[in-house]
Amino acid sequence: MSNMKFVLCSVCALLLGMSPAKAESIYVTGVLEGASAATDAGSTWTLLLQYTPSATAVAAITQASLIVNRVGGGTYTWSALDGSKTNTVSVLTNKNTLRVRTNWTGDQSGLLGTNLSKLTLSIVSPTAVPTEVASAANVSYIMNTATSISGAFEFDPFAPFGDTEQILVGIPQAVPEPGTWALLAAVSGVIGRRVLRNRRILSA
């Protein structure tokens, strides 16, 4: 396993409170696009989640954090999953698409998304995996070969954002930049700083 993959798995495990041996991680980043209010377009988002690999087409998401940096100002974080709703990573029947569905109880401020915080993401590879199974190997392959990432994030209340639905456009095969590591550390406090310290040791 490369240092970068090990570090990313460790970040997911520590930020989200899981052991790397018990769960696999997905990291996606991108921009908001097509929002009705021009002030939101170009805002950046980062999704960091962990899921338990499955022998079926559907794997359960155990932890997930969404961070949105709004161009109009402010950083907003969703991290408390709504366990009464769908939180899954699925391999679709075409076997070249991952469908991520996640619901939160609201953002960390308790002011946004308390009525609805629903993310849906499609991650598409030009090459199908052998089976319609959400195994670690299949999910990793689609993530590593994806050429298209798109979806939507719906949340209510949504102010100061301009609309309840924001269109998500992801960057295929993105890896965390130094600034993203720092942001994740800030969000998660002491645990995040410990991860950054471990990353420096591994990179030395």
C-alpha positions in Angstrom: 0.0 0.0 0.0 1.4 3.4 -1.0 2.1 6.0 1.7 -0.6 8.2 0.2 -3.2 5.5 0.4 -2.2 4.5 3.9 -2.4 8.1 5.1 -5.8 8.6 3.5 -7.1 5.4 5.1 -5.6 6.5 8.4 -7.2 10.0 8.1 -10.6 8.5 7.4 -10.2 6.0 10.2 -9.1 8.6 12.8 -11.3 11.5 11.6 -14.3 9.3 11.5 -13.5 7.1 14.5 -13.1 3.8 12.7 -10.3 1.3 12.3 -8.8 0.9 8.7 -9.1 -2.8 9.1 -12.9 -2.6 9.5 -13.8 -0.1 6.8 -12.7 1.3 3.5 -12.6 4.9 2.6 -13.8 7.2 -0.2 -12.5 10.7 -0.7 -14.1 13.1 -3.3 -13.8 16.8 -3.9 -15.3 19.2 -6.4 -17.3 22.4 -6.9 -20.9 23.5 -6.8 -22.3 24.1 -10.3 -25.6 25.1 -11.7 -27.0 26.6 -8.5 -29.8 29.1 -9.1 -27.9 31.7 -7.1 -24.7 32.8 -8.9 -23.0 33.5 -5.6 -23.0 29.7 -4.8 -21.5 28.5 -8.1 -17.8 27.7 -7.8 -18.0 26.9 -4.1 -15.9 23.9 -3.2 -16.9 20.7 -1.4 -15.1 17.7 0.1 -16.7 14.4 1.0 -14.8 11.9 3.2 -16.6 8.7 4.1 -16.1 5.2 5.3 -18.1 2.2 4.3 -18.1 -1.5 5.2 -17.4 -3.6 2.1 -20.2 -6.0 1.1 -20.8 -9.3 -0.7 -23.9 -7.7 -2.3 -24.4 -4.7 -4.5 -24.9 -2.4 -1.5 -22.4 -1.4 1.2 -23.3 0.5 4.3 -21.7 3.9 5.0 -20.7 4.0 8.6 -19.4 7.6 8.9 -19.3 10.6 6.5 -18.3 14.2 6.6 -19.1 16.8 4.0 -17.3 20.2 4.0 -18.6 23.1 1.8 -16.5 26.3 1.4 -19.0 28.8 0.1 -17.7 31.5 -2.3 -19.9 34.0 -0.6 -18.2 33.3 2.7 -18.2 30.6 5.3 -17.3 27.0 5.8 -20.1 24.5 6.6 -19.7 20.9 7.8 -22.1 18.0 7.9 -20.9 15.0 9.9 -23.8 13.5 11.9 -25.4 10.8 9.8 -29.2 10.3 10.0 -29.3 6.6 10.7 -33.1 6.4 9.9 -32.4 7.2 6.3 -30.3 5.7 3.5 -26.5 5.8 3.8 -25.0 3.5 1.2 -22.4 2.9 -1.5 -23.8 0.8 -4.3 -22.4 -0.8 -7.5 -25.1 -0.4 -10.2 -26.2 -3.0 -12.6 -24.0 -1.6 -15.4 -21.1 -2.4 -13.1 -19.2 0.7 -14.0 -21.0 3.2 -11.7 -20.9 3.8 -7.9 -24.0 5.4 -6.4 -23.3 7.2 -3.0 -26.4 8.1 -1.0 -25.9 9.9 2.3 -28.2 11.7 4.8 -27.2 13.9 7.7 -29.3 15.3 10.6 -28.0 18.8 9.7 -24.8 20.8 9.7 -22.6 21.2 12.7 -24.0 24.7 13.5 -27.5 23.2 13.8 -28.8 26.0 11.5 -28.6 24.4 8.0 -30.2 21.1 6.8 -32.0 20.2 9.9 -35.2 19.3 7.9 -33.3 17.7 5.0 -29.6 17.0 4.3 -29.4 14.5 1.4 -26.5 13.8 -0.9 -26.6 11.7 -4.0 -23.4 11.1 -6.1 -22.7 9.0 -9.2 -19.1 8.0 -9.9 -18.6 6.6 -13.4 -15.7 4.6 -14.8 -15.4 3.8 -18.5 -14.6 0.2 -17.5 -16.9 -2.2 -15.7 -15.9 -4.3 -12.7 -16.3 -8.1 -12.9 -19.3 -8.3 -10.5 -22.2 -6.2 -9.2 -20.7 -6.3 -5.7 -19.7 -3.4 -3.5 -16.5 -5.1 -2.4 -13.4 -3.1 -1.5 -11.7 -4.1 -4.8 -14.7 -3.1 -7.0 -15.3 0.2 -5.3 -11.6 1.1 -5.3 -11.3 0.2 -9.0 -14.2 2.4 -10.0 -12.9 5.3 -7.9 -9.4 5.0 -9.3 -10.6 4.9 -13.0 -13.6 7.2 -12.8 -13.9 9.9 -15.5 -17.1 11.5 -14.3 -18.4 12.4 -10.8 -21.7 14.3 -10.5 -24.7 14.6 -8.2 -26.7 16.8 -6.0 -26.9 18.0 -2.4 -30.3 19.0 -1.0 -30.6 20.7 2.3 -33.2 22.7 4.2 -33.0 25.3 5.8 -30.4 26.4 3.2 -29.7 30.2 3.9 -27.2 31.8 3.3 -27.0 29.5 0.2 -29.3 30.6 -2.7 -31.2 27.3 -3.1 -32.2 24.1 -1.4 -30.5 22.0 -4.1 -26.9 22.4 -5.1 -25.4 20.5 -8.1 -22.2 18.7 -7.4 -19.4 18.2 -9.9 -16.5 16.1 -8.7 -12.9 15.9 -9.7 -12.0 12.3 -10.7 -9.0 10.6 -8.9 -8.5 13.7 -6.7 -6.1 13.3 -3.7 -6.1 15.7 -0.7 -4.0 18.8 -1.1 -2.1 20.1 1.9 -4.8 22.7 2.5 -7.4 20.0 2.6 -5.4 18.1 5.2 -5.3 21.2 7.3 -9.0 21.8 6.9 -9.8 18.2 8.0 -7.5 18.7 11.0 -9.3 21.9 11.9 -12.7 20.2 11.7 -11.7 17.2 13.8 -9.4 19.0 16.3 -6.9 16.9 18.3 -7.5 13.8 16.3 -6.9 15.6 13.0 -3.6 17.1 14.3 -2.5 13.6 15.3 -3.2 12.4 11.7 -1.2 15.3 10.3 1.7 14.4 12.6 1.6 10.8 11.4 1.5 11.9 7.8 4.7 13.9 8.3 6.4 10.9 9.8 5.4 8.7 6.9 6.5 11.3 4.4 9.9 11.7 6.0 
